[in-house]
């Protein structure tokens, strides 16, 4: 899903992705479906790639490592939200807090990364992100969710 980026940008992206994968339970998220047939792991990679592309394409000055890592961890909740149990009925409202809690177990997160994860569901959650990285994540997440859902339904 990644758009055309210079090779040095791709190296940066791959480096942050590999570092995140090696030092966490990130690959466990491939066991859970996010939208349509897309796993949570694939969704998070799609979102991180899209966010990184948006920042590059529009020349938005960001902390690139925080943008990529925060986007990779934005849905780090590690459960199947499709199960018919009471907590999952409000998943859209609660999973940012769960993702932040789980990510905090595996990483020392920057304030920007914490804010990105906690507020990525704006406006479903009432507080908007406080950073450019968080705003870009919100947009990238919605774009990817729409694409992943539509691919399953009409693809």
N, C-alpha and C positions, 0 to 999 in steps of 0.2 A: 504494500500500500504506500510505501514511501515514494515521494516525488523526487525529482532530480535535485540532488544536492552535490556540492563539490566533494571530492574524495576525502579531503581533510575533515569535513563535517561528518561524513559517514564513519570515518575512523573514530571520531569523538563519540558518536552515537553508539557504535558497537562496543567501545571501551566501557562506557557507563552501563550498558546492558549486561555485558559479561561480568563486570564487577558486582552488579546487583544480583545477578543469578547465582554467582559463586558464594556470596556471603549471606544467603537467605533461603527462605522456603518459597521463593518466587515460582519455581517450576512446578510446585504443587498446584498452583492455580490452573494448570492445564486440565485438571480433573473436573473443573466446574464450568458450566455453560453460562455465558453472559447474555448475549443477544442472539436469537436465531440458533445457528449452529456454531457460533464463534465462542471459543473458550475464553475465560477471564484472562488467561495469560496472553493469548493472541490479541484480545481487545486492548489490553494495557500496552502492548508493543505498538499496535496500530495508533493508539492515542498519543503515545510518546513520539512516534515518528511524525505524526500529523502536527503536533504542537511544535516540534523542532523545525519542521518545514515552514509553518506559519511565521515563526519568529525570524527565520532566515529570509523568506520570500518578501516579507514586508519591512525588513530592516529594524525589527524591534529589539532593542538592547535588553538582553536578559542574562541571568546567570545560567549558562547552558547546562552545566552539570545538574543544578537544582531543577531546572525545567524538565530534563529527561528523567531524572530519578523520581521526582515528585509525580510525574505522569505515569511512570512504570508502576508506582506503588499506590496510585489513587484508588484502586479497587482491591487492595490487599486484605480482603476480609476472610478468605479461605474457608468458605462454606457454600453449600448449594442453596441459593436463595429461591430456587423454584420449588423446594419441598413445601408441602402444605402444612406448615406449622405456624403458630401465632406470630412469632417474631418476624417471620418473612413477609407478613402482610404489610409491614411498614418499612421494608428493606430500603426503599428509595430515600427515606428520611434518616435512617440509622446507620447505614453501611459506611458513610464517611468516618464516623467516630470509631467504628470497629476496625476499619482499614488503618486508621491512624494508630490505634492501640496495638494492632498486630505488627505494623511496620516499626513501631517504636521498640518492640521486643528484639528486632533483628538489626536495627540501624540506629546510629546517632543522627537524628534528622536536624537539618537547619530550620530556622524559623520559617523561611520561605517554603520549604518542603512540607512542614507541618500545616501551614496555612493552605497550601494547595490541596492537600489530601482532605483536610477538614471541610473546606468550602467548595469542593468541586461540583457539588450538586445544586449550586445556586441557579435559579431562584427557588428550587424545591426546598432547599434549606434557606432560611431567611437572611443569613449573613453572607455578603459577597466576599470573594477573595480580596486580599489587601495588596496584592502584587501583580505586576504584569504577567509573571509566570502563571499565577493562579487564574487570571482572566483568560489567558491563552489556553490553559488546560480546560476550562469550562467550555470554550468554543470547540476545541478539538474533540472532547468527549462526546458532545452532542452530535457533531458531524459523523464521528465514527459509529456511534450507537444507531443513528438513522441509517447509515449505509449498511451496517451489519444486519439490521432488522429487515430492511427492504430487500437485500440480496436473498434472504431466506424466503421471503414472501412472494417475490416476483421473479426470482432468479432461477 
